[in-house]
Amino acid sequence: MFNSLSNAIDNATKEIDAIKSNNNDKRQEIAVKIQKEMEEELHHIKLQVALKDYSPIEHHNKIVTFNSEYDSINVAENCQYEEVKNKLFEQLLTLMDVNIVYNPNPYPVTEMYKIISSSGYDKGNYVCRVWFTLIPIKKWNCIPGDPIRVEWKLNHGYLRENDNEVDVKYDVASERTGEGNKGLKIPEMINNGQVSQPCKFFDIDDFGGEQDERVKRWKQWLETNRPC
C-alpha cells in the first residue's frame, strides 16, 4: 500500500510540475508581447506622431487584452491544480480504505495520526500524538494534512498499545475549535520532537506568540510530519 501511496503522490507532483512549467511558458510569451508592444509604442511616440496628437487608447486596449490573457492563464492553472489535487485525494482515500475492527464493512480513512514523543509524570508514561485530516474541512478552512486534534494517551507501562483495537482511546485531547494556528491548543515542545507536561495543552499566545521557540518547534514538526 505504501508504495502505491508514494507513487500516487509522485505522479501528482510530476503533474503539478508540468502544469507549472507549461503555464510559465505561456506567461513568458505574454511578457514578450507586452515588451514588444511597449517598444513599438515608444517608437511611435518618438518618431511617428506629434505629442499633441498622441492618443494612448489603442495602446491601452492592447495592454488590457494582454492582461486578460494573463488572468485567464492564472485561472486555468488554478483549475488544473485543483483537478490534480482532487484526483490525488480520491486515490489516497481509495488506497487507504481499511476495515473497522469487528465491522466487515470498509470505510474511507479521513484522518491519521503521528506520534511526537512520550513524556512521563507521577501517573505514568504518556504518548503525545497528533491527528491530521486527509480531507478538506470547510468550517475551519483546513486542507488535507492540517492538524485537527492532539492527544495524550497513557500507555499503562507498555512500550506501545495496539492502536488498531477499538477500545484504544485517548486520555486527554485538544480538539480543533477554529481556523489557523490559533484554532488548536498544542503541547509544549521543549526540543525538536520532544514534548513535556503530559495532559496539558496551550494556546500559542500562552507561549508569547508565533515567535516563541516552542511554537516554532511545533510548526517545524508539523511541516516535517504532515502526511500531505
Sine and cosine of phi, psi and omega as CSV:
sin_phi,cos_phi,sin_psi,cos_psi,sin_omega,cos_omega
0.00,0.00,-0.65,0.76,-0.08,-1.00
-0.92,0.39,-0.57,0.82,0.08,-1.00
-0.90,0.44,-0.64,0.77,0.02,-1.00
-0.91,0.42,-0.66,0.75,0.04,-1.00
-0.89,0.46,-0.71,0.70,0.00,-1.00
-0.88,0.47,-0.68,0.73,0.01,-1.00
-0.90,0.44,-0.64,0.77,0.01,-1.00
-0.89,0.46,-0.68,0.74,0.01,-1.00
-0.93,0.36,-0.66,0.75,0.03,-1.00
-0.88,0.48,-0.69,0.72,0.00,-1.00
-0.90,0.43,-0.64,0.76,0.03,-1.00
-0.90,0.43,-0.64,0.77,0.03,-1.00
-0.89,0.46,-0.66,0.75,0.03,-1.00
-0.90,0.43,-0.64,0.77,0.04,-1.00
-0.89,0.45,-0.67,0.74,0.02,-1.00
-0.89,0.46,-0.70,0.72,0.01,-1.00
-0.88,0.48,-0.65,0.76,0.00,-1.00
-0.92,0.40,-0.67,0.74,0.03,-1.00
-0.88,0.47,-0.72,0.70,-0.02,-1.00
-0.88,0.47,-0.70,0.71,-0.01,-1.00
-0.90,0.44,-0.70,0.72,-0.02,-1.00
-0.89,0.46,-0.69,0.73,-0.02,-1.00
-0.97,0.26,-0.49,0.87,0.11,-0.99
-0.90,0.44,-0.61,0.79,0.06,-1.00
-0.89,0.45,-0.66,0.75,0.01,-1.00
-0.91,0.42,-0.65,0.76,0.02,-1.00
-0.91,0.41,-0.60,0.80,0.03,-1.00
-0.91,0.41,-0.61,0.79,0.05,-1.00
-0.88,0.48,-0.66,0.75,0.03,-1.00
-0.92,0.40,-0.64,0.77,0.03,-1.00
-0.87,0.49,-0.63,0.78,0.04,-1.00
-0.91,0.42,-0.65,0.76,0.04,-1.00
-0.88,0.48,-0.69,0.72,0.00,-1.00
-0.90,0.44,-0.69,0.72,0.03,-1.00
-0.86,0.51,-0.72,0.70,0.00,-1.00
-0.90,0.45,-0.67,0.74,0.01,-1.00
-0.89,0.46,-0.67,0.74,-0.01,-1.00
-0.93,0.37,-0.61,0.79,0.04,-1.00
-0.91,0.41,-0.66,0.75,0.02,-1.00
-0.92,0.39,-0.61,0.79,0.01,-1.00
-0.92,0.38,-0.62,0.78,0.05,-1.00
-0.90,0.44,-0.67,0.74,0.04,-1.00
-0.88,0.47,-0.65,0.76,0.01,-1.00
-0.89,0.46,-0.69,0.73,-0.01,-1.00
-0.91,0.41,-0.66,0.75,-0.10,-1.00
-0.96,0.29,-0.63,0.77,-0.22,-0.98
-0.87,-0.49,-0.33,0.94,-0.20,-0.98
-0.92,-0.40,-0.13,0.99,-0.03,-1.00
-0.49,-0.87,0.57,-0.82,0.09,-1.00
-0.96,0.29,0.59,-0.81,-0.06,-1.00
-0.86,0.51,-0.56,0.83,-0.01,-1.00
-0.93,0.37,-0.35,0.94,0.00,-1.00
-0.98,-0.21,-0.01,1.00,-0.09,-1.00
-0.96,0.29,0.69,-0.73,0.09,-1.00
-0.80,-0.60,0.80,-0.60,-0.03,-1.00
-1.00,0.07,0.06,1.00,-0.16,-0.99
-0.87,0.49,-0.75,0.66,-0.04,-1.00
-0.89,0.46,-0.69,0.73,0.02,-1.00
-0.89,0.46,-0.68,0.73,0.02,-1.00
-0.86,0.50,-0.70,0.72,-0.03,-1.00
-0.89,0.46,-0.61,0.79,0.03,-1.00
-0.91,0.41,-0.68,0.74,0.00,-1.00
-0.90,0.43,-0.63,0.77,0.04,-1.00
-0.88,0.48,-0.65,0.76,0.02,-1.00
-0.89,0.45,-0.69,0.72,0.03,-1.00
-0.89,0.46,-0.65,0.76,0.00,-1.00
-0.90,0.43,-0.62,0.79,0.05,-1.00
-0.90,0.43,-0.65,0.76,0.05,-1.00
-0.89,0.46,-0.64,0.77,0.00,-1.00
-0.90,0.43,-0.70,0.71,0.02,-1.00
-0.89,0.46,-0.62,0.79,0.00,-1.00
-0.90,0.44,-0.61,0.79,0.04,-1.00
-0.89,0.45,-0.70,0.72,-0.01,-1.00
-0.89,0.46,-0.68,0.73,0.00,-1.00
-0.90,0.44,-0.73,0.68,-0.01,-1.00
-0.89,0.46,-0.62,0.79,0.00,-1.00
-0.90,0.44,-0.70,0.71,0.02,-1.00
-0.89,0.46,-0.61,0.79,0.05,-1.00
-0.90,0.43,-0.64,0.77,0.02,-1.00
-0.91,0.42,-0.67,0.75,0.06,-1.00
-0.87,0.49,-0.67,0.74,-0.02,-1.00
-0.89,0.45,-0.63,0.78,0.02,-1.00
-0.90,0.45,-0.69,0.72,0.02,-1.00
-0.90,0.44,-0.69,0.73,-0.01,-1.00
-0.88,0.48,-0.73,0.68,-0.03,-1.00
-0.90,0.44,-0.64,0.77,0.03,-1.00
-0.90,0.44,-0.65,0.76,0.02,-1.00
-0.91,0.42,-0.68,0.74,0.02,-1.00
-0.86,0.51,-0.69,0.73,0.00,-1.00
-0.89,0.46,-0.66,0.75,0.02,-1.00
-0.90,0.43,-0.68,0.73,-0.02,-1.00
-0.90,0.44,-0.70,0.72,0.00,-1.00
-0.90,0.43,-0.62,0.79,0.03,-1.00
-0.92,0.40,-0.71,0.70,-0.04,-1.00
-0.93,0.36,-0.45,0.89,-0.07,-1.00
-0.98,-0.18,0.23,0.97,0.11,-0.99
-0.86,0.52,0.73,-0.68,0.03,-1.00
-0.72,-0.70,0.14,-0.99,0.09,-1.00
-0.97,-0.24,0.73,-0.68,0.10,-1.00
-0.94,0.34,0.62,-0.78,0.03,-1.00
-0.85,0.53,0.71,-0.70,-0.02,-1.00
0.93,0.36,0.18,0.98,0.01,-1.00
-0.73,-0.68,0.92,-0.39,-0.06,-1.00
-0.96,0.30,-0.22,0.98,-0.06,-1.00
-0.99,0.15,0.78,-0.62,0.02,-1.00
-0.95,0.32,0.51,-0.86,0.10,-1.00
-0.65,-0.76,0.53,-0.85,-0.03,-1.00
-0.97,0.24,0.70,-0.72,0.06,-1.00
-0.96,0.28,0.80,-0.60,0.00,-1.00
-0.92,-0.40,-0.10,1.00,0.05,-1.00
-0.44,-0.90,0.36,-0.93,0.04,-1.00
-0.53,-0.85,0.32,-0.95,-0.02,-1.00
-0.85,-0.53,0.33,-0.94,0.18,-0.98
-0.70,-0.71,0.58,-0.81,-0.03,-1.00
-1.00,0.00,0.72,-0.69,0.08,-1.00
-0.99,0.17,-0.90,0.45,0.03,-1.00
-0.14,-0.99,-0.07,-1.00,0.06,-1.00
-0.92,-0.40,0.32,-0.95,0.04,-1.00
-0.46,-0.89,0.63,-0.78,-0.08,-1.00
-0.89,-0.46,0.43,-0.90,0.21,-0.98
-0.46,-0.89,-0.31,-0.95,-0.26,-0.97
-0.87,0.49,-0.45,0.89,-0.03,-1.00
-1.00,0.07,-0.13,0.99,0.01,-1.00
0.71,-0.70,-0.21,-0.98,-0.04,-1.00
-0.99,-0.15,0.77,-0.64,-0.03,-1.00
-0.91,-0.41,0.61,-0.79,0.10,-1.00
-0.98,-0.21,0.72,-0.70,0.05,-1.00
-0.97,-0.24,0.85,-0.53,0.00,-1.00
-0.78,-0.63,0.53,-0.85,-0.05,-1.00
-0.90,-0.43,0.77,-0.64,0.03,-1.00
-0.99,-0.14,0.71,-0.71,0.02,-1.00
-0.91,-0.42,0.61,-0.79,0.09,-1.00
-0.99,0.16,0.57,-0.82,0.07,-1.00
-0.96,-0.29,0.04,1.00,0.03,-1.00
-0.73,-0.69,0.39,-0.92,0.06,-1.00
-0.91,0.42,0.58,-0.81,0.10,-1.00
-0.82,-0.57,0.98,-0.22,-0.16,-0.99
-0.89,0.46,-0.65,0.76,-0.13,-0.99
-0.91,0.42,-0.34,0.94,0.05,-1.00
-0.92,-0.40,0.09,1.00,-0.08,-1.00
0.84,0.55,0.58,0.81,0.02,-1.00
-1.00,0.07,0.65,-0.76,0.14,-0.99
-0.95,-0.32,0.34,-0.94,0.03,-1.00
-0.78,0.62,0.74,-0.67,-0.03,-1.00
0.97,-0.23,-0.18,0.98,0.02,-1.00
-0.98,0.20,0.56,-0.83,0.05,-1.00
-0.96,0.27,0.65,-0.76,-0.02,-1.00
-0.81,-0.59,-0.24,0.97,-0.05,-1.00
-0.34,-0.94,0.61,-0.80,0.09,-1.00
-0.83,-0.56,0.68,-0.73,-0.06,-1.00
-0.76,-0.65,0.60,-0.80,0.24,-0.97
-0.96,-0.27,0.79,-0.61,-0.04,-1.00
-0.79,-0.61,0.83,-0.55,0.06,-1.00
-0.96,0.29,0.82,-0.58,-0.04,-1.00
-1.00,-0.07,0.14,0.99,0.15,-0.99
0.82,0.57,0.52,0.86,0.08,-1.00
1.00,0.05,-0.10,1.00,0.02,-1.00
-1.00,0.01,0.41,-0.91,0.02,-1.00
-0.88,0.47,-0.70,0.71,0.07,-1.00
-0.42,-0.91,0.72,-0.70,0.12,-0.99
-0.97,0.26,0.30,-0.95,0.12,-0.99
-0.99,0.16,0.99,-0.16,-0.11,-0.99
-0.95,0.33,-0.11,0.99,0.01,-1.00
-1.00,0.02,-0.18,0.98,-0.01,-1.00
-0.96,0.28,0.59,-0.81,-0.06,-1.00
-0.92,0.40,-0.40,0.92,-0.06,-1.00
-1.00,-0.02,0.07,1.00,0.05,-1.00
-0.98,0.21,0.90,-0.43,-0.05,-1.00
-0.78,-0.62,0.33,-0.94,0.07,-1.00
-0.99,0.15,0.34,-0.94,0.06,-1.00
-0.99,-0.11,-0.64,0.77,0.05,-1.00
-0.64,-0.77,0.67,-0.74,-0.04,-1.00
-0.68,-0.73,0.50,-0.86,0.15,-0.99
-0.91,-0.41,0.93,-0.37,-0.01,-1.00
-1.00,-0.05,0.58,-0.81,0.07,-1.00
-0.89,0.46,0.70,-0.71,0.00,-1.00
-0.82,-0.57,-0.03,1.00,-0.04,-1.00
-0.28,-0.96,-0.12,-0.99,-0.06,-1.00
-1.00,0.08,0.39,-0.92,0.19,-0.98
0.93,0.37,-0.24,-0.97,-0.08,-1.00
-0.90,0.44,-0.50,0.87,-0.06,-1.00
-1.00,0.03,0.02,1.00,-0.01,-1.00
-1.00,0.02,0.05,1.00,-0.03,-1.00
-0.61,-0.79,0.83,-0.56,0.09,-1.00
-0.95,0.30,0.57,-0.82,-0.17,-0.99
-0.80,-0.59,0.30,-0.95,0.10,-1.00
-0.98,0.18,0.21,-0.98,0.07,-1.00
-1.00,0.04,0.86,-0.52,0.01,-1.00
-0.98,-0.20,0.95,-0.31,-0.07,-1.00
-0.99,0.10,-0.40,0.92,0.10,-1.00
-0.55,-0.84,0.14,-0.99,0.04,-1.00
-0.88,0.47,0.87,-0.49,0.01,-1.00
0.95,0.30,0.34,0.94,0.01,-1.00
-0.70,-0.71,0.82,-0.57,-0.03,-1.00
-0.93,-0.36,0.31,-0.95,0.03,-1.00
-0.65,-0.76,-0.01,-1.00,0.00,-1.00
0.81,0.59,0.93,0.36,0.00,-1.00
-0.80,0.60,0.58,-0.81,0.07,-1.00
0.95,0.33,0.18,0.98,0.04,-1.00
-0.89,-0.46,0.57,-0.82,0.07,-1.00
-0.75,-0.66,0.43,-0.90,-0.11,-0.99
-0.68,-0.73,0.56,-0.83,0.22,-0.97
-0.95,0.32,0.49,-0.87,0.04,-1.00
-0.84,0.54,-0.59,0.81,-0.01,-1.00
-0.92,0.38,-0.36,0.93,0.07,-1.00
-0.89,0.46,-0.45,0.89,0.01,-1.00
-1.00,-0.07,-0.01,1.00,0.01,-1.00
0.98,-0.20,0.08,1.00,0.08,-1.00
0.95,-0.31,-0.13,-0.99,-0.14,-0.99
-0.89,0.46,-0.41,0.91,-0.10,-1.00
-1.00,0.04,-0.10,1.00,0.03,-1.00
-0.92,0.40,0.61,-0.79,-0.06,-1.00
-0.89,0.46,-0.55,0.83,0.01,-1.00
-0.92,0.39,-0.61,0.79,0.04,-1.00
-0.94,0.35,-0.66,0.75,0.03,-1.00
-0.88,0.47,-0.64,0.77,0.03,-1.00
-0.91,0.42,-0.65,0.76,0.04,-1.00
-0.87,0.50,-0.75,0.67,-0.03,-1.00
-0.91,0.41,-0.59,0.81,0.03,-1.00
-0.92,0.38,-0.64,0.77,0.03,-1.00
-0.89,0.45,-0.67,0.74,0.04,-1.00
-0.87,0.49,-0.72,0.70,-0.03,-1.00
-0.87,0.49,-0.62,0.79,-0.03,-1.00
-0.97,0.25,-0.55,0.84,-0.18,-0.98
-0.95,-0.32,-0.10,0.99,0.00,-1.00
-0.87,0.49,0.69,-0.72,-0.14,-0.99
-0.96,0.28,-0.34,0.94,0.02,-1.00
-0.33,-0.94,0.00,0.00,0.00,0.00
